[in-house]
Amino acid sequence: MNGFPTRQQVERIKERYPSGTKIRMEHMADPYAPIPPGIEGTVDFVDDIGTLHCIFDNGRSLGVIVGEDSFTVIEPEEGQGMNLTMR
C-alpha cells in the first residue's frame, strides 16, 4: 500500500463530492496553516489522488484530504437555488 487511494476510491470520491458541493470544516490536519473549524467552502474540483480542492468563504483555497481532514457536507435547503416568479 502506497498511501494513495485506488482509482476506484478516487472515482467514488469524485461522485460523492462533485464540483459545487458545500462543506463545513471540523478539523484540518495541517500543522502550518489549517482552515479553522466552522469555515465553509465549496468544492472546486477533485484531483486524481482524491484531494478536494476547495474555495473557502474566508478567501483561502486549499486541498481537503478525505479520511485525514474532518468536514461535513452542507445539504442544500429545499427550494434553494430556485428562482420562481409568480405573476
Rosetta silent file (secondary structure, phi, psi, omega in degrees, C-alpha in Angstrom):
SEQUENCE: MNGFPTRQQVERIKERYPSGTKIRMEHMADPYAPIPPGIEGTVDFVDDIGTLHCIFDNGRSLGVIVGEDSFTVIEPEEGQGMNLTMR
SCORE:     score description
SCORE:     0.000 S_00000001
   1 L     0.000  129.745 -177.124    0.000    0.000    0.000 S_00000001
   2 L   -99.794    2.969  179.556    1.442    3.352   -1.030 S_00000001
   3 L    88.281   -7.996  178.205   -0.921    5.570    0.978 S_00000001
   4 L   -99.389  148.614  178.191   -2.800    6.790   -2.081 S_00000001
   5 L   -69.794  155.140  176.535   -6.391    5.804   -2.844 S_00000001
   6 L   -72.228  167.489  177.938   -7.099    3.376   -5.659 S_00000001
   7 H   -58.638  -39.795  179.517   -8.613    4.565   -8.921 S_00000001
   8 H   -65.845  -39.812  177.601  -11.986    3.169   -7.803 S_00000001
   9 H   -63.883  -41.347  178.641  -11.779    5.041   -4.485 S_00000001
  10 H   -63.146  -41.781  178.707  -10.982    8.289   -6.315 S_00000001
  11 H   -61.805  -39.672  177.481  -13.968    7.782   -8.617 S_00000001
  12 H   -65.320  -39.659  177.563  -16.236    7.305   -5.580 S_00000001
  13 H   -62.308  -44.378  179.943  -14.837   10.495   -4.012 S_00000001
  14 H   -62.742  -37.174  177.999  -15.490   12.394   -7.259 S_00000001
  15 H   -70.722  -37.774 -176.185  -19.074   11.083   -7.356 S_00000001
  16 H   -76.574  -32.196 -176.978  -19.716   11.883   -3.691 S_00000001
  17 L  -125.420   68.067  179.902  -18.195   15.395   -3.744 S_00000001
  18 L   -68.763  164.673  175.610  -18.824   16.914   -7.192 S_00000001
  19 L   -51.992  133.714 -179.594  -17.875   20.478   -8.042 S_00000001
  20 L    99.102  -11.447  178.138  -20.162   22.872   -6.176 S_00000001
  21 L   -63.555  132.067  178.646  -20.570   20.678   -3.069 S_00000001
  22 E   -92.758  134.847  177.863  -20.673   22.852    0.062 S_00000001
  23 E  -130.050  160.922  173.870  -18.664   21.713    3.097 S_00000001
  24 E  -127.070  122.889 -178.512  -18.010   22.930    6.651 S_00000001
  25 E   -71.129  139.505  172.569  -14.603   22.210    8.176 S_00000001
  26 E  -109.354  -41.901  178.501  -14.451   20.473   11.548 S_00000001
  27 E  -159.735  135.383  175.596  -10.694   19.803   11.731 S_00000001
  28 L  -119.062  127.740 -177.237   -7.829   20.092    9.272 S_00000001
  29 L   -85.197   48.888  177.786   -4.683   18.061    9.887 S_00000001
  30 L  -111.149  112.354 -175.731   -2.377   20.780    8.514 S_00000001
  31 L   -71.806  -14.210 -173.169    0.210   21.801   11.137 S_00000001
  32 L  -102.518  -45.771 -175.892    1.149   25.037    9.362 S_00000001
  33 L  -149.512   64.015 -177.897   -1.947   26.786    8.025 S_00000001
  34 L   -70.768  157.562  170.395   -5.146   24.825    8.651 S_00000001
  35 L   -78.491  127.727 -177.226   -8.596   26.066    7.744 S_00000001
  36 L   -64.727  151.352  175.815  -10.276   26.864   11.099 S_00000001
  37 L   -57.626  143.008  177.752  -13.247   24.795   12.288 S_00000001
  38 L    92.291  -16.795  179.233  -16.609   26.162   11.189 S_00000001
  39 L   -72.185  136.148  179.691  -15.359   27.784    7.984 S_00000001
  40 E  -101.477  152.521  179.642  -17.476   26.847    4.979 S_00000001
  41 E  -152.488  175.909 -178.287  -16.254   26.256    1.475 S_00000001
  42 E  -126.248  132.060  177.079  -17.160   24.955   -1.950 S_00000001
  43 E   -67.227  124.990  176.011  -15.525   22.055   -3.778 S_00000001
  44 E   -88.015  -49.663  176.633  -13.909   23.394   -6.946 S_00000001
  45 E  -163.180  164.990  174.895  -12.640   20.027   -8.223 S_00000001
  46 E  -113.755  127.406 -177.817  -11.293   16.656   -7.094 S_00000001
  47 L   -84.078 -176.069 -173.638   -7.835   15.751   -8.364 S_00000001
  48 L   -74.976   -4.298  173.034   -6.516   12.347   -9.459 S_00000001
  49 L  -112.994   13.392  172.785   -5.463   11.360   -5.921 S_00000001
  50 L    85.196   11.455  177.525   -8.844   12.233   -4.406 S_00000001
  51 E   -79.234  131.309  175.973   -7.995   15.595   -2.833 S_00000001
  52 E   -84.091  114.636  176.491  -10.941   18.004   -2.686 S_00000001
  53 E   -91.032  116.309 -171.048   -9.708   21.385   -3.881 S_00000001
  54 E  -120.140  150.956  171.886  -11.964   23.908   -2.157 S_00000001
  55 E  -109.145  118.779 -174.613  -12.524   27.638   -2.157 S_00000001
  56 E   -95.466  155.539 -176.435  -13.353   28.752    1.375 S_00000001
  57 L   -65.975  -15.581  177.200  -15.547   31.634    2.470 S_00000001
  58 L   -88.389    8.225  175.712  -12.563   33.288    4.199 S_00000001
  59 L    95.396   -9.951 -179.557  -10.891   33.752    0.789 S_00000001
  60 L   -87.958  156.476  170.817   -8.457   30.854    1.026 S_00000001
  61 E  -130.303  135.025 -174.391   -8.273   27.861   -1.260 S_00000001
  62 E  -158.288  154.411  177.350   -6.752   24.632   -0.054 S_00000001
  63 E   -81.655  137.460  177.030   -6.937   20.887   -0.607 S_00000001
  64 E  -110.912  129.106 -176.587   -9.001   18.804    1.806 S_00000001
  65 E   -99.587  115.621  178.666   -7.962   15.174    2.234 S_00000001
  66 E   -63.915  129.633 -179.329  -10.854   12.740    2.632 S_00000001
  67 L    91.587  -15.091  177.897  -10.136   10.457    5.597 S_00000001
  68 L  -111.157  -47.726  177.684   -7.500   12.790    7.031 S_00000001
  69 E   -94.764  151.608  179.982   -9.370   16.069    7.463 S_00000001
  70 E  -107.024  131.772  178.968  -12.805   16.243    9.113 S_00000001
  71 E  -156.154  163.242  173.788  -15.687   18.052    7.460 S_00000001
  72 E  -122.080  149.807  175.584  -19.416   17.814    6.928 S_00000001
  73 E   -84.490  133.550  176.378  -21.364   18.302    3.738 S_00000001
  74 L   -91.941  110.703 -179.306  -23.864   21.148    3.887 S_00000001
  75 L   -72.545  137.301  177.170  -27.011   19.853    2.257 S_00000001
  76 L   -64.526  140.572  178.175  -28.837   22.404    0.090 S_00000001
  77 L   -73.048  149.249 -179.784  -32.061   23.612    1.649 S_00000001
  78 L   -57.653  129.084  179.076  -35.262   22.666   -0.115 S_00000001
  79 L    87.518  -10.371 -179.817  -36.026   25.233   -2.793 S_00000001
  80 L   -65.246  138.123  179.612  -32.559   26.781   -2.613 S_00000001
  81 L    87.090   -3.239  178.525  -31.323   27.823   -5.997 S_00000001
  82 L   -97.248  133.264  179.281  -34.790   28.060   -7.447 S_00000001
  83 L  -118.783   97.228 -178.211  -35.882   31.412   -8.757 S_00000001
  84 L  -106.245  132.762  176.825  -39.637   31.390   -9.225 S_00000001
  85 L  -114.993  123.019  179.091  -41.560   34.436  -10.335 S_00000001
  86 L  -101.279  133.143  178.402  -45.320   34.445   -9.780 S_00000001
  87 L  -128.442    0.000    0.000  -47.443   36.810  -11.896 S_00000001
